């Protein structure tokens, strides 16, 4: 008799869990690679076509102040999938990975009864198995694979599907459908014919990613129905100077658009500051999970109903290096008006893969930048500002959203500088951040830096 009661109780528990699982929303997350918010129509771009992203904005909620934790692929994606900062999860520089003791939040979706899958570039490199997706296909976005997996799913279980495109990451394709003479060059770039050509190629890649998003939504909606949570975002800004690998908004501010019929009002916008650390806690909250208390990320589902409400009052970001092509540690704190950047090694040179290798499908425009800088003083200031930086930078984002005028040395803003300096100090202490990097930098005058075609410099002993 006790055994029979136990079996009855177990059946009731399993039945209630199954019922709860069927009531959970399906979720689609579409991730772009190297896409700045500036370069999406829903964020004001007029010279690039992103109809799929713009359509989702008409259907849902667009976040005007969404930021990543670090402007490189591996640390950004690890932070998103763990809900922990790069210092807390261990993936600090690009091509570094979460510590073995860090738990992925995907496991919590599995525990809720979700069937989980990742297609294309979702996690970074060898970190992928640590996230415990039920199914992984890391080929470059195979739509047939997505269709087949959805056809074979258990219809009694909810679905969490991540789809990641490599667009608009380099290599950029030949320009198609974009006239280099008509693209808009950001004010912090040097306007040369090569810059315009490469901008047109980048926009071509952006539109490819947009078309892949449209196709993904068609496939997933056909299989799951329209009543699902849909998310579009990017891991960091585009691979342009002052973008990827940098803590200016061009590198850390990303598109984030979410729709959920019946729960989010169409064509709404939120000025609240949110972080990629918050994305999975938000989706877990929407799915009915009791969130763990040890996360750095926190749910912003309240913004689904009250988009104008505040969420975060500060965003902290960091960058160390991306292999040897980019060794320049920096930290930043940003509030709704002010940005403070600390360059931890201002005597070093800030470079990147585009500057270092100047490939014909990535950074070859840098040759034209150097010619322009040699002929024009204003252009020389732009190039020099990218390569050599002071120890501190302070920007009034209301007056200077492109972060061109550094106010750190202006005594009129000494109080803001002191305040933000103290906030960053406190955050670095809390994070256990000593600011050290283990990879040797390129120093001014290094022959290998001056000739991008030469071999990599040797590691310092």
N, C-alpha and C positions, 0 to 999 in steps of 0.2 A: 504493500500500500504506500509506504513512504517513497519507494522507488517510482511508483506510478505518479504520485504527486510531483515528484522532482521532474519527471519527464514532461508532465503537463506544464509546469512552470517554465521549463526550458523551451518548450514549444511556444508559449506565450511571449517569452523574451525574444526568441528568434523571429517570431511573427511581427512583433512591434518594431524590431530593427529593420526587417524587410520593408514594412510599411513606411518607416522613417526614410529609408533609402530612396523609395520611389517618389517621395515628396520633395526630395532635394533637387535643386535646379541643375540642369546641364550647364557646363561652362566651357567656352572656347576662348583661348588666349592666343592672339596672333602677335608675334614679336618680329620687329624689324631689326636690322643690324646697322648701326652707324647712321642714324637719322635724327637730325636736329628738329626741334619743334618749329623753328623758323621755316622749314622747307615742306610744310604741309598746308594745303589750302585752308583747312579748318582753323589754322593758326595765323592766317593772314597772307600766306604766300600767293602771289598773283602770277608768277612766271613758271610754275610747275603744276602739273596736273595730277591730282590725287582723288579721283572721284569716289573710290571705295572708302577711303578714310573720311572724306567729307560726308558721305552718305551715313556712315555710322554716327557722325556728329549730329546730323539731323534727327537721328533716331534716339540719341541718348545724351549723355553728360560728358562735356569736354572739360578737362582740368587744365587751367591756364598756367598753373605753377606746380608741375610734376617734375621731380628730380630723382636722379639715380644716386647711388652711394659712392661710386667711383667710375671715372670715364674711360674704362677699358673693359673688354668683353668678360674675362674670367671673374674679376672681383664683382662686377655689376650683377652678373647672372647668379653667382653664388649668394650674394646678399639678398637678391629677390627670392630665391628658392629656399633659403634658410630663415629669412626674417631677421638676420643678424648682420651687424656691420662687418666690414672686412677685417677689422682688428679682432672681432669676437668670433668670426667663423674660420679665420686662417687664410682665406684667399685675398691677399693684400695687393700683390702686383699682378700684372697680366701673366697668364700661363702659370699661375699658382692656384692651389685648390684647397677646398675645405679640409679641416682636420678630420681625422677618422672618428673623433668623439662627437662631431657635430651632426645633428639629425636634420634631415631634409623635411620640409613641411609637406611634401608630397605624401609621405607616410601617413599623415593625419587624414588626408583625403581618402587614402586606401582604407583606413580604419572606419571611415564614415560610410563605406560601401561603394565608393566611386571606382569605376574602371578608369584607369589613368593611362594616357599615352602621350608620347612626345615625337613629333615629326620634324625633321630638318634640324636647324641650329637652335636648341633650347638651352640646355646646360652647355658648359664649355669643355670640349676635349674629353680627357679621361675622367672628368668629374661626373659624367653622365650616369654611370651605374650607381653612384652614391645617392641618387635622388629617388630610386625605387619606383620608377614608372613601371606599370604592368607591361607596357609595350614601348619599344623605342625603335625608330627608323631614322638613322642619321644621314641618309642620302639627301641630296639637295632638293628637298620638297617634292616628293613623289606623290602626286594626287591620286594615282591608282592605289597606292598603299593606304592612304587615308580612307578611301572609299571602301576598300576590302576590310579594313579593321572595323570600321563602323558597321558594315554589313554583318560581321561575325560577332558583334558585341552581345552581351546579355541584355535584352530589353527591359528586364526588371531592375537593372542597376543604373544609377546616374553616371554621367560621363564627364570627366575632366580631360580636355584635349588641348595640348600646347602645340602650336605650329610656328616654326621659326624659319624665316627666309634669310638668306645671306645678303639680300639687297637692302640698302645700297652700298654695302661694304665693297671695297676694291677687290679685284680689278673692275674698273668701270668699262662698260661696253662702248662701242662707237655711238656717237650721238644720233638719235633717231627721233624726229618729230620736234626737236628743239633747235631754234636758231641762236647760235652763240651771240649774235649781235643784240638779241633781245632779252637775254637773261639779266637778272639784277645782281650786281656784285655787292656784297656786304661792305659797309664803310671801313671795316678793319682789314680788308683784303686789298691787294694791289691789282688794279684793273689793267690787265694785258690781254692781247688776243688769245694767248695760251690759257690764261685763267678762265676766259669766257668759253673756250672750247671744252675745257675740263669741267666747267660748271654744267654745260649742256650734257656732257657724258654722265655726270653725277645725277642730273635730273632724269635722264633716261633710266638709270638704275632705280631711282625712287619710283618712277612710274611702273617699272617691272614689279617691284615689291607691292605696289598698290594693286596691280592686276592679280597677283598671286593671292592677296588678301580677298579680293572679290571672288575668285574661284574657290578658295577655301570656305568662305561663308556659304556659297552655293551648295557645296558638298555636305557640309555639316548641317545646314538648315534642312536640306532634303532628308537627311537621316534622322535628325533629332527633333525637327519642328522649329518654328520661329521663337518659341517661348524658352529662351536660354539667355544666360549672361554672356555677353560678347565683349572682349577687351582687345584694344589695339594699343601697342606701345613700342618703344625702342630702348635698347640697352644703354645708349649714350648718344652724343652728338656725332655729326658727320666727320669724316677723316679730312678735315681742313684745318689750316692754322687757326688757333684759338678755339677749336672745337674738341674733337676726341683727344684724350690725354691731357686735357686742360680743365681748370675749375671755373672758367668763365661760363656764363649761362649757355653759350653756344655748345659747350661740351657736356653740361650736366642737366640742362632742361630738355625734357623729351615730351613727345606727344603722348597723351594718355586719354583715351576715349572709351567709355563704358556704356553699353545699353543693356536694359533688362525690362522687357515689356511688363507693364503693370506695376513696376516698382520704381522706375526712373522716368521722369518726365522728358519727353522728346525735346531736342533743341535747347538744352539748358547748358550753362557754363558755371564753373566754380572757380573763384579766386583763391580758394584755400591752398595752402602749401601742403603737398603730400609727397611721400617718398616711395621709391620702389620697394623699400623695406616693408611698406604697409600693404603692398598689393595682395600677397597671399593671405595675411591675416584678415584682410577685408573679404576675400573670397571664401575663406573658411567660416567667417562670421555669417556671411550670407547663406552658407550651406548648413548652418546650425551647430557649428563646433564650439566647444568651450575652449577658448584660446589659452595656450600656455602663457605663464606669467613671465617667462625669462626672455621674451623676444624684445628686440629693439624696434621692430615694426609694430604698428597698432592699427586696428580696423578704422576705416573711414566710411562705413556703411551709413552713418548718420548724414553724410553729405548727399546720399541718394535722395533724401527727402528735403533737406535744407542745404542746398548747394552753397549758400553764402556764409554758412557757419564757419568758424575757424577750426583748424585741425592741428597743424604744427606752427609754432612761432619761430622756429629755427631749423635750418637744414645744414648739416655738417657733411663735408665731402673731403676725399683725400685721393692722392695719386702718388705712387712711388716710381714705378718704371714699367716698361714693356720690353723685356729682354735687354739687349745692349743698345738698341736703336733709340731708346728713350729713357734716360736716367735723370729724373729731375723731381725730387720729392717736394710736395706742396700740400697744404691743408687750407680749408676755407670754412667760413661760417657765413650764412646768408639769412637775413630776415626779410620782412616784406619790403623794405626799402634799401637796406645797406648790404654790401658784400665786402668781406675782409678776406684777403688771400695772403697766406704766409709762404713764401718761397724759402724752404729750409736751407738751400745751398745756392744763394744768389750768384756766387762766383762761377758756378757751372754754366753750361750751355743747355738751353732747352731745345731739343731737336725732336724729330719723330721719324717714322719709317718713310713718309713721303719725302721729307727733306733729305734723309740719309741716302736713299736708294734711287729716287727720281725715276721710277719706272714709267714707261710710255702709257700704261693704263692706270696710273695712280698719281705720282707726284712730280712728273716731268715739268710741270709749269714753274717749279722753283727756279729753273735756269732763267726764265724770263723775269722773275722777281728780282734776281740779283742784277740783271742788266738794268732794269728799271730803277733799282735802288742806287746804282752807280751814277745815274743820270739825273735823278730827281730827289730833292731833299725830303719831301713829304713821303715818298715811297721808301726811302732809306729809314725813316723813322718807324714805319710799319714793320719792316723786316727786322730791324734791330730790336724793336719792342717784343717781337716774337721770340727771338733767340736769347736775349739778355734782359734779365728782369731784376728789379730791386727786391730787397728782403720782404717788403710789405706793400700791399696794394689795397686801396680803399675806393669803393665806387658807390655813388648815389644812384641807385637803379631807377628812381623816379625821373631824374634829370638826364641820366646817361645809361639807357638800357643796353647799349652796345658795349659798355665797360671800356671806354676809350680814355677817359680822363682820370688818371690816378690821383686821388686826393690825400694820400697818406702823409705827404710832406706839408700839407696846407694846415697851418695852425688853427684855422677856423673850425676844423673838424677833429680837433685833438680829443674831444670828449667821446665822440663816436669811435675813434680809433682805439682809445683806451678801453672802452666798454667791450668792443668786439674782440680785441686782443685777449682780454681776461676771459671771455666766454670760450674762445678757442683753447686757451691754456687749460681751463677746467675740463673741457671735453677730452683733450689729449691725455690728461692725467687719468680721467675715468676710464678711458679706453686702454690704458697701459701703452700709449703710443710714444716711443722714444725718438721717432723721426729718423731712425737710421735705415739705410739701404745697404744691401750686401753686394750690390753690383757696381763695378767701377764706372765712373762717369767719363765723358769726354771733356777735357779741359780746354780753355781757349788756346789756340795755336797748335792743337793736336793735328798732325798731318792727315790722319785718317778722317778727321772731321772736315777738313778743308777739301778733301777729294772724295766725294761720295762713291766713286767707283772703286776705291781701294778696299783691301780686306778689313774685317773688323779689327779694332785694336785689341791687343792682348789684355787679359785680366791683370789688374794690379796684384802683386804678390801679397 
